[in-house]
Amino acid sequence: MPSVSSSVPQGCVMAMSRDAESNWDVSCCRETQAAITSSAAGPIGGAARTAPVQDGGSRDAPAQDGDDPAAANAPVQDEEGDDPAAAKVPAEEDEVAQALLELSLGSRGVEDGLAARLLEKGVQVNTHSPEQKTSKLVDLLDTDSNVLAFTGLQSISTLQTIVSGVAAVDQTNATLPVYDRVVLVLVRLKTCLPFTCLAALFGVSRKTATRHFYATLQKMAAVLEAAIPWPDKNEISRNVPQCFTDYREVRVVLDCTEVQLEKSHCASCRILTYSHYKGVHTAKVLVGVSPAGLITFISNGFGGRASDKACVEKSAVLHKLDSFEDDVMVDKGFNVDDKCGQLGLGVVQPPFLRKKAQFTAEEAAKTLNIARARVHVERAIQRMKVFKVLRGPVPWEMVGALDEVFLVIAAIVNLSTPILCEKRFGVS
């Protein structure tokens, strides 16, 4: 993120560079990752259960002198005196155990007959080898609801469209298909599952899952950048909702959002990312929304130390507006009057109370009307925060990819259900 790294020492993770293979230099501030190893699975089979033994004795132990006659005549003493109901259960279990043993030894000649006998006893045996089990997370994405739950996309068709776009620009010969790689990125953004879990779900190593995430994320950002358009003035005028009736000259509504970061070991990074407003280390991004509720601008990331005014000026979003024609709507914290005045732009902003005891009736009405209009940018940001990766804290090694993360998520929000329904448009 250029705005964050402008004053960071060389070699720091905040100023890390990416090469053609998307290898990330995190030599400074890298958090040590604990190795996670899976425990070996125990044996499938076990010793056959035996009937319970009364008084702590053994099934095969002979009756002793002085034993209770009732215990001596128990059904476990000999075959002639066995109770048929008690002997039936061990016999069936021995038969099942023998069937499982023969199957495990690969006795193909008796498998068909044993399978029928096992089914009669209600025992299901999985004879497939682990190599034949190919079920992965992508197999679950067979309905729109599952796609929404795992990826944040509204439908399967939207997912397939994104995959087609990424496949058109993908030049790698990776063993993992493009579809799987795109899903891996989306699942990571939506659920924030660690790469160890993603590796297991996609049948790859953790290192491979991490490499595919960063490489595919850049390709997705390049493709989805088209989903964040900057509409012209005529298009804005044709799609003015009722709440903007008094503010028809507003071209964009601006607001900033922050996401918490993991605390870095680098002192320079901690200084740049510490947010006095949040009280934690954050990254900040400027979001612009059209009056119709469409995200039309997403800036590069800034450190939490940057003010809202600095984010507006460094993002150059004001230079996209037409002088003496367009207005910009901002909250009270954006002190951009001077900059907008230099560019010939109008500013729509809630009035300040200053030293007055209360607002006048006109000022109160203006505050209410602006709040009704500005709520749409807050709703757009709220939709972005549905992706758990933006709820933080973001892992420090992902800081260098936050620009692409914000862009991809903003594009997905634009591809979702519109924020404003049709009845919100038109003159009331």
N, C-alpha and C positions, 0 to 999 in steps of 0.2 A: 504494500500500500504506500504509494509515494508520499502522501501527505504525512504519514506517520514516521517514515524513515528519513526525513530530510536532515535531521540533526542527530542521528544515531551513529555511534562509532562503527567503523567498518568491521564486518564479520558478525555483527549482532543479528539475531533472528529477525528483528523488525526490519532490517535492511537486506534480508536474504534474497538471493536471486534464484531464478529457475532456469534450467537449461532445456535442451530439446527433449530430454527424456523425463522431464518433470522431477528431477531429483532435488530435494529441498535441503539446503544447507542450514542446519540448525545446530551447528557446532557450539554456538553460544546460547545459553539459556535452555538447552535441551533437558527436559525432565527425564530422569532415569525410569525406564519402563520395566516393571516387574515381569519376570518370565512366568508364564502360566503353562503348566504341563498337565495333561490329562492323566488320570489314574487308570491303571490297567483294569479291564473288565474281568469279573470273576467267572468261574466255569458255569456253563448253562445247566448242566445236569447235576444231580446230587444223589445222595443215598435215598433209597425208597423208605417212606415212612412206615413205621410198625404200629401195631395196635397198642394202645396205652396199657401199661403194666400196673397192676394194683399193688399197693403196699410196698412199692419201690423194688420189687423183685424182677427177675428176668423172665422173658417169655419161655425160654428153654430150660430154666432151672428146675430140677425135680423137687417134689414136695419133701420137706424135711419133717422129722419127727417132731411132734408138738405143734405143727402148723395148724392153722384154722382149717377145719374140714371144708368149710365153704370156699376158702381160698385154694385148697388143694384140688377141688373139683371145678376150678375155673375153666372156661372154654379153651384156654391156651395150653392145656396139658398134653393132650394127645389128639390124633386125628379122629379116633372113634367118638370121642366125647365133645368135639368142637361144635360150637354153635354155628349153623350155616350162615346166619346174618353177619356174624363177626368175622368169619373166614373169607367172606366174599370180597370185602374191601381190600385186604392185603393182596388177594389174588389179582384183582383188577389193576392195582397199582403196580404190581410186579410186571404185569403184561404191558402196561404203558411204558414203564421204565425200559423194558427189554426192546420195545419198538423204537423208542428214542435212541437207545444205544446202537441199534442196527442202522438206523438212519444216519447217525453221526459217523459210523464206520463206512458209509457209502455202499451199503448193500442194496444195489439197484434192483436185484431180482425179486426182492420181497417188498419193495417200497409200495407197489400198488395195493397189495393185500393189506399191508400194515396201515396205509392211509385210510382204507375203508373201515378197518377196525377202530382206528383212532377217532374218526368222525362219529362213529356210533357212540363212543364214550364222551363226546363233546370236547375232545382235545384237538386244538388247532396247532399245526406244526409249520413253521416257516422254513422251507427248504432252500430258499434263495441265498446265495452267497452275498457278502457285503459288497462285492464289486458290481452286482446286478442291481443294487438299490441306487437309483439315480434321482430320487425325489429331492428337490431343492426348493428354495423360497420362491423362485420364479414360477414354479408349478402351481402355487397358490393364487397367482394373479389371474384368475379366470373369470372374475366378475368385477363390475365397476366399484362395488363397495369394498372389495379386497384391495383393489388398486388405490382407492382413496385412503384406506387405512394405512397402507405400507408406504406409499409414495407421495401422497398429497395431491395427486392428479385426480381430475373428476371422472375420467373414463379410460377404458382400454384404448380407444381410438386416439386419444390425446397422447398416451404413452407411445403408441406405435408411430405417431407422427414425429415425436421427438427422436425416437430411435432412428427413423429414416433420415432425419436431418443430420444426426451425429454420424451415421454410417457413410453419408456422402462426403464428409470431411475427414473421416478416419482413414489413416494410411498405415496403421500398425498391423502386425500379424500375430496378435495376441491369441492365446488358446481360449480365453474366455470370450464368448460372443459379445457383440456390441449391445445386444438386448440385455444381457446379464450385467454388463458394466454400467449401463445407464440406470438399471434398477438398483444396483449397488450404491451408486451415488445418491439416488433419491431416497433410498431407505436410510442411509446414513444421515441425510439432512432432516428427514421427517422424524425418525425415531431416536437419533443420536446413539445408536448401538455402537459399542466399541468394535474396533477392527478385528479383534479376536473372535467375537460372535459372528461378524459378517463373513469372516474367512470360513467358519464352519458351515454357515448357511449357503455359501456359494461354492463350497468344495475346493477352496484354494488355501494357500498359506496366508498368514497375517501380512507378511511382507508384500505378497502379490496383491492382496486386497487393498493395502495402503497405496501401492503404486498405481493401481487401476483407478482408485478414487481421484487422486490429484490429476492424473493425465486426462481422464474422461471429464472431470469437472471443467477444465479449461475448454475442451471441445464443446461441451454443453453451453457454456457461457457465450462462446462465439456464435452458436446457432440461435440461442434464445434471446440474444440482444435485440433481434428484430421484433420481439414481443413487447418491447418497451418503446413505443413510438413517441415522437414529439409532434403532435397534431398541429396543423396550421390554424390560423385564426378563424377561418370560415368553418372548419369542422367543429371548433370549440363553440362557435355561435349557434350552430345547428343542434347542439346537444347540451343545452343549458337547463339544469333542473330547477324546480320551483324555488328552492332555497337560495338560488343565485340570481333571482330575478332582479334584485337591487344591485348586483355586482356583476353585470354582464361583461365588464372589461377585464375581469380577472382571468388570467391565462393559466396560472398554476398556483396551487396551495402548497406551501413548503412547511416541513417539520423535520426534526431530527429524532433519531432513535438510537439507543445505546444497547450494547450487548456486553455482558461481563466476561472478562478474560481471566485465565489463570494468572496468578502472580508470578512475574518473571524474576529470575535471579540477577538480571542485569539492571543496574541502578538507572541508567539512561532510559531504558524501556519503562521502568516503573514511573519515572517522572512524566514521560510523555503520555502514558495511558491512565494515570490516576484522575478520576473524575471527582471534583469537589461536590458536585450535585448528587451523585450516587454514593459517594464514599467508598468506592471500590475501583479497581482497574477495569477500564472499559474501552471498547472501540465504538466510534460514532460514525453514522452515515446519514447523509441528507436525502430525504425522500420528497419528490414532487408529485402531486396528484392533480389531475385535471378536474374541473368542476363536475364532470360526469362520473368521477370516481375511478378513473383509470390511472395507474401509475405511469407517469410519462418521463420521470427522471429519477435516476439513482446514482449517487456520487460514489467516488472512491472512499475508502475508509479513512477516518481520522482518529488520532488518539483521544482518549476521554478528556484530556486537558484542553482541547480546542473548544473555543466558544462557538455558539450558533452563528454569530456574525462571521467568524473566520471560516466556518464551513461553507457559508453562502458565497463569500468572496473568492475562496480558493477553488470552489467547484465550477465557477464561471457560468452558473445557471442563469444569472441575470442577463448575460450577453445573448441568450437565446430569445429574449423578448424583444418586441418592437417598440422603439422609443416613441413616446407621446401617444401611444395607442393602448399598451397593455398595462395591467395592474398585477401585483403579486400580493397574495394574502398570506400573512404570517401571524404568529402568536406574539405576545408581549415581549418575550425574551429575545426576539430578533431585532437588534438595533441596526437596521439597514436603511434607515431613512436617508442618510447622507449619500450612501452609494447609489440608491435608487434615484435620488435627485440628480446626481451627476449623469445618469444614463437616461434621464427623462421618463422614468417609470413611476407609476402611482403605487402607493402602499395602502392596503386595507388591513387595519390592525385594530384590535380592541382598544378602547380609550383607557388611559391611566387615571387612577384615582388621585394620585399625587397627594397634595395637602388638603384636599377637599374631604368633608366628612362623608359624603355619599355621592353617587352619580345622580345626575339629573334624569328626568324621565326619558329624554332623547338619548342620552348616553347609555342608559340601561337597555333601551330597545335596540340600540346599535350593538351592544355587547351580546345580547341574545341572538340577534340575527347572524352575527359573525360566528358565534359558537355553533349554531345550526349548520352553517356552511362548512366550517372547519372540521366537523365531526367525521367527515368522510375520509380525510387523510389519516385520522386516528384509527378508523376502521380498517383501512388498508394496511397500516402498520400492525394492527392486531392480527390480521390474517397472516402476515409474515411471521409473527411470533408463534403461530401454530406449529411451525417447524421447530422441533425441540433443540436443534443445534443453536438457535438464536436465543434460547432461554438461558444459556450459559451455565457455568463458566466454560468458555470455548477453550479447548486444549491449546497450549502455546504453540505447538508445531503447526496448527491450522491458521494462525494469524496471517501468514503470508498469502493465504488463499481466501481471505474474507471478502475481497472485492468480488470474486467470482461467486462466492456463496450468496452474498446479498443480491447479485444480479439474477442468478438462477431462481432464487426464491421469489423475487419480485416478478419475474416473468411468469412463474407458475400461478401467482395470485391473479395476474392479468388474464390467464387462460382459464380461470375458474369462473364460477357464477358471478355475474356483475354485482357490485356493491349496491347499486340503486336499481330498483325495479322500474318498469316502464311507467307506472302511474306517478312516479316522482318527477316526470318530465312534463313540460308544457306549462302554460300560464294558468295559474289558479284563478 
